[in-house]
Amino acid sequence: MTMPRMNELGQPVGAPVPGWTRRELPQRTPMKGRFCTLEPLALAHADALHAANSLDVDGRNWTYLFDGPFASVDEYREWVAKAMRTDDPLFYAIVNAQGQPVGVGALMRIDPVHGVIEIGHLHFSRSMQRTPIGTEAIYLMLRRAFDELGYRRVEWKCDSLNAPSRAAALRFGFTYEGLFRQAVVYKGRNRDTTWFSIVDAEWPARRAAYEHWLAPANFDADGRQRRKLAASMPRSPNS
């Protein structure tokens, strides 16, 4: 166990962060990958996104989100029109290689003073299931936060009862940090919030794991992965 630094008063203090300065806010510019592109959310995405979302016929993808499901495309257009104007959350449409919008994600709770940002408001349609798009979308947002903007910490939070989201956070290389009890009220019910994070010192090894998994050589002729992401992802300190 590493002993903490001590100040001149004999008190333990954190490690220095030399040269730290306020970071920039994320820009409304695309994030381009091989399987998908994240484009700033716009009304032009609304109809195709609503159609993709409609493949979720029982609405289970909306259970743990603050908004939705939407009864009509007009309702969804209204939500997009509102969401696209916010700076935090900053929403992106996830567009597949064929140019079809198939999901939504956001950079949010943006704290440039301390270099902290969250990936959230994720809504991956059924069109994204069993494809590399979701993994690449997370990779692109992490790359923007760490490599382009120089943030120190990226967070992932979810309802503690949302087992798929908890599993996804671990698969994507986030470290479990704890439970915030009675953190949120949404859709008329309580949410205990589970917290995960990746910090900048961990990112190089996790970036390498993503890039190894996303490489063309990792997929066979039918697009099936040869090696799971978990096989390359460094072990979480809390796992």
Sequence and secondary structure as in RCSB ss.txt:
>XXXX:A:sequence
MTMPRMNELGQPVGAPVPGWTRRELPQRTPMKGRFCTLEPLALAHADALHAANSLDVDGRNWTYLFDGPFASVDE
YREWVAKAMRTDDPLFYAIVNAQGQPVGVGALMRIDPVHGVIEIGHLHFSRSMQRTPIGTEAIYLMLRRAFDELG
YRRVEWKCDSLNAPSRAAALRFGFTYEGLFRQAVVYKGRNRDTTWFSIVDAEWPARRAAYEHWLAPANFDADGRQ
RRKLAASMPRSPNS
>XXXX:A:secstr
    EE TTS EE    TT        S  EE SSEEEEE  GGGHHHHHHHHTT TT GGGTTSSS   SSHHH
HHHHHHHHTT SSSEEEEEEETTS EEEEEEEEEEETTTTEEEEEEEEE GGGTTSSHHHHHHHHHHHIIIIIT 
 SEEEEEEETT HHHHHHHHHTT EEEEEEEEEEEETTEEEEEEEEEEETTTHHHHHHHHHHHHSGGGB TTS B
SS HHHHS   TT 
